[in-house]
């Protein structure tokens, strides 16, 4: 029976670091999915969470996660869904996104 368990296990018992990494795999994707569901057709909550006061940096936080991530394979899609949900209900969010300027980042670490 122990051999059957070993065949189905993908974790290395000698490497506890690997089991800790697997514990949080996909966590950000699940968090983005929750935010996406909470922002769907919720104008009051969207504007309160992303526009009021100094909370506009939260929009940048969502935008910064619209990239591919090996540990969170669906994170990009869920963040794009959050942005779509926000734009669907709030003119203020659309205005903030429209006023953003593209910035080129140079990576000096490759030299």
C-alpha positions in Angstrom: 0.0 0.0 0.0 2.9 2.4 0.7 4.1 1.8 -2.8 0.7 2.8 -4.2 0.8 6.0 -2.2 4.3 6.7 -3.4 3.3 6.3 -7.1 0.5 8.8 -6.7 2.4 11.4 -4.7 4.2 14.1 -6.6 5.9 15.5 -3.5 9.4 14.6 -2.6 9.4 13.6 1.2 13.1 14.6 1.4 12.3 18.2 0.2 9.9 20.0 2.6 10.4 23.2 0.6 8.6 21.6 -2.4 5.6 20.8 -0.3 5.4 24.4 1.0 5.5 25.7 -2.5 2.7 23.4 -3.6 0.5 24.7 -0.7 0.2 28.2 -2.2 0.2 27.2 -5.9 -2.7 29.1 -7.6 -3.5 31.2 -4.5 -3.3 34.5 -6.4 -5.5 33.1 -9.2 -8.1 32.1 -6.6 -7.9 35.5 -5.0 -8.3 37.3 -8.3 -11.3 35.1 -9.1 -12.9 36.1 -5.8 -12.3 39.8 -6.6 -13.7 39.3 -10.1 -16.9 37.8 -8.7 -17.2 40.6 -6.1 -16.8 43.4 -8.7 -19.4 42.0 -11.2 -22.1 44.7 -11.6 -21.2 46.3 -8.2 -20.7 50.0 -9.0 -20.8 51.2 -5.4 -18.3 48.7 -4.2 -16.0 49.1 -7.2 -15.8 52.9 -6.8 -15.4 52.6 -3.1 -12.5 50.1 -3.4 -10.7 51.5 -6.4 -11.5 55.2 -6.7 -12.1 56.9 -3.3 -9.2 58.6 -1.7 -5.8 57.0 -2.2 -7.2 53.7 -3.4 -6.4 54.4 -7.1 -3.2 52.5 -6.6 -5.3 49.3 -6.3 -6.0 49.6 -10.1 -2.3 49.5 -10.7 -2.0 46.5 -8.5 -4.6 44.7 -10.6 -2.9 45.8 -13.8 0.5 44.7 -12.6 -0.8 41.1 -12.4 -1.9 40.9 -16.0 1.2 38.9 -16.9 1.9 35.2 -17.2 2.8 33.4 -14.0 3.8 29.8 -13.8 2.4 29.3 -10.2 -0.9 31.0 -11.1 -1.7 30.1 -14.7 -5.1 31.8 -14.8 -4.1 34.9 -12.9 -3.8 37.0 -16.1 -7.3 36.1 -17.3 -8.9 36.8 -13.9 -7.2 40.2 -13.6 -8.4 41.1 -17.1 -11.9 40.1 -16.0 -11.6 42.3 -12.9 -10.7 45.2 -15.2 -13.6 44.4 -17.5 -16.0 44.3 -14.6 -14.8 47.6 -13.3 -15.0 49.3 -16.7 -18.5 47.9 -17.2 -19.9 49.8 -14.2 -17.8 52.8 -13.6 -17.1 55.8 -15.7 -14.5 56.9 -13.2 -12.5 53.7 -13.7 -12.6 54.1 -17.5 -11.3 57.7 -17.1 -8.4 56.6 -14.9 -7.5 53.8 -17.3 -7.8 56.2 -20.3 -5.4 58.7 -18.6 -2.7 56.1 -18.1 0.5 56.5 -20.1 2.6 53.7 -21.4 6.0 53.5 -19.7 8.9 51.5 -21.0 11.0 49.8 -18.4 14.6 48.9 -19.2 16.1 45.9 -17.5 19.7 46.8 -16.6 20.3 43.5 -14.9 21.0 41.7 -18.2 24.3 43.6 -18.7 
